[in-house]
């Protein structure tokens, strides 16, 4: 009788242990994998810092992570940088650079020009960073002429590396050398996948947001760029309205720095 009770006890213990292992396998790994593999999207908004503040208040008020690219040396550069940081958004420098064509007035103060020496480029970039506190990286404002010239982009990236910054190539030139030089210099980098508001209407912007989500689900991440200033309220309204749809698509909004860590395999989000 005692032998039978012992055998029954052993069988029941084995059943309980086996059931526990099965439940652990069922609940734990699947959920963790789903979370870490969730596609992510960074929305970068250019042109903070200037006198045209259309859309600024609306983006600042959003309770989702937005990366705010601030123009240097302008009337609201420091103010917008500080405000964005205080509200939990990410700040980067929106560095003006000379384009292949266009008006000089589009650049604003602190632009990097092709006529500058390496030392002048570096000094200009350092000066600009001082007017955009809390910057974690930078992207280019226009700049097709500079970004397509490896010799001109290198001094900027060298200073960025020494300051622990990353670079976002806004891809304003099909011949951009930013990523190839960034790899050579050894600075973290990303590139723009989608422009949201090259056409300033809500339906187009939301169409572009859907495209960004599609790219994110395909490659694991995506970077979309929009703007404040002219048409900024339209962009802000379209982004705010699209947030529930972004989340419904299973895409997570993150800061640009998280995209860079994910894209370069340094961290899973």
N, C-alpha and C positions, 0 to 999 in steps of 0.2 A: 504493500500500500504506500509506504514511504517512498519507494522507488518510483511509483507511478506519479505521485505528487511532484517529485523532483523533475521528472521528464516534462510534465505539464507546465511547470514553472519556467523551465528553460525555453520551451516552445513559445510561451506567452512573452517572455523577455525579448526573444529574437524578433517576434512580430512587432512589438512596440518600437524597438530600435530601427527596424527596417522601415516602418511607417514614418518615423521621425525623419530619417534620411531622405525618404521620397518627398515628404512635404517641404523639407529644406531646399531640395533641388528644384521643386516646382515653383516655390515663391521667390527665392533669393536671386539666383543668377539672371533669370529672364528680366526681372525688373531693373536690375543694375545695368544690364546691357542696353536696355531700351533707353535709359536715361543718358548714359555716356555717349551713345551713338546718335543722339538727337541732332538733326541738322540745325545750324545756327546762321543768323543773319546780323550783320552790323550795318546800321544806318548812319552814315557820316553826312553831316550837314555843314556845308561850306559857307564862308562869307560872314561869320560873326565878327564883331568888332567895329563895323562901319556905321555911318550915320543913318543908313536906311535899315530900320529895325523891324520891317514887316516879317512876322513869323517868329521873331526872337522870343517873345513872352510865351507864345504857344508851345514852342519846343522846350523851353526851360521848365514849363509846368508839367511836362509829361513824366509819368511815374515809371517809364520804361527806359532802359539804357540807350542813350543817344551819344554818339561821338561828335563833338562840336569843334570844327576847324576854324580857328580864329585868325583873322588877318592881323599882321603886326602894325604897330605905330599909328593906330587909328584912334578916334575919339573914344570908342568903347572897348578897345582891345583888352585892357586890364580888367575892366568891370565885367565884361562877358565871361572872361576866363575864370575869374573868382566866383562869379555867380554859378557858372556851370559846375565847377568843382564842388561848391557848397551843396548843390542839389543832387550830387551823385552821378553827374554825367562825366564823360571822359573828354579831356581837352587835348587837341593837337594844334600845332602851328600850321596855318594855311599860307605857305611861303609863295609870294609872288615871284614869277620867273618870266623872262622874256619869251614871247611866242614868235613863231615864224612870221606872222602878220597880225595886225591889230593895233589899237590905239595905246599909246604909252599911259594915258589916263586910266586905263583899265587895271593897271598893275598896282597903283598906290605906292606909298613909301616903303622902302626896304626891299625893292625888287632885285633879283639876281640878273645881271646883264651879261651878255656874251663878251662885252668889251672889258670886263673886270679881270684882274689877275686872280690867281688862286688865293692870295692873301686877302685881297679885297672881298672876295666871295665869302671866305671864312669869317672875316670880321663883321660883315653885313649879317650873316646868319646868326652869329652869336648875339649881336645887338638886337635882332628881331626876337630871339627867344626870350630876352629879358622883358619884353612887353606882353608876353603870353605866358603868365605863370601857370604852373601845374601841367605844362605840355608833356605828354608821354611820347610823342612822335611828331611827324609832320607829313603833309602832302603838298603837292604843287598846285598853285593857282595859275591857270593857263600854262605857259612854259614849254611849249612844244620845241622851241629852238634850243633851250637848255637841256631838257630831258633827253633829247636825241643826240646830245654831244657827251660822250663818256668822260672827256677831259674836264668839262664844266660841272658835271654832276658829282664827280668824285670828291672835290673839296667839301661839298655840302655833307655828303655821306660820312666823310671822315670826322667832321665836327659832330655830327649826329651820333656816331658811334661813341665818341669820347664823352658824350653827355648821356649815354644810356638810352638813346631814342630809337624808335623804329621809323620806317618810311612806308607810306602808302603811295603807290604810283597811281595818279588819277587817270592815267592813260589818255592824255590829250594829244599824243602823237603815236602813230602806228610804228614809228621807228624808235620808240623810247628805249633808252639804255639803263634805266633806273634799276630794274631787277638784276640784270647781269652784273652791274657794278656793285650793287648791294651784296650779292653773293660773294664777289671778289673781296670786298672790304670786310665782310663778315658782320653785317647789320641785319636785324630782323626786318622782314618786308612783307607786303601784301600788295595786291593790285585791285583796282576797281573792276567790278563785273558789270554793273548796270548804272546808268544815269537815270534818275527818277523823273526830273522835271525839265528836260530839254524842251519839252512842250508844256506850257504852263496851264494845264487844265486837269481837273480832278480825275477824270476817267483815264487819261493817259498815264498819270502818275500811279494810279492803282493798278493799271495794266502792267506797268514796270515793276511794281512791288510783287505782283504774281510771278513775273519772270524771275525776279530775284529769289523768290521762294523755290521755284522750280530748279534753279541752279544750285541752291543750297541743298536741296534733297538729292541732287545728282552727285555733287562733289563733297558734300558734308558741310559746306560753308559758302557764304557769298557776302560781297561788299557792295552796297548801293550808296550812291552819292546824290544828295539834293542840296537845296540852297535856301538861305534866308535872304532878305532884301527884296528886290523886285519879284513879285509872285510868291513871296515866302509864306504868306498866310494861306494861300491855296495849297502849297506843299505840306504845310503843317496840318491843315485840316484833312487832307487826303491820307497822310500817314496815320494820324490819330484814328480816323475811321477804319483804316485797314488793319489795325493791331489785332482785333478779335479774329479776323480772317487769317492773319499770319499764324496766330496761336492754334487756330482750328486746323491749319495745314500741318501742325506738328513741328513748326519751326520756332526756335527760341531766339529772341532778340538779345544780343550781347554787345559789349563794347568791342571796338576794333582790336584792342590788344589781345583779347581772347581769341579772335579769329586768327591772329598771327601765331599765337601759341599752338592753336589747333592745326593750322595749315602746315606748320613746320615740324609737327610731330612732337612738340615739347610738352604738351599737356592735352588731356582729353577733357571736354566740357560736359 
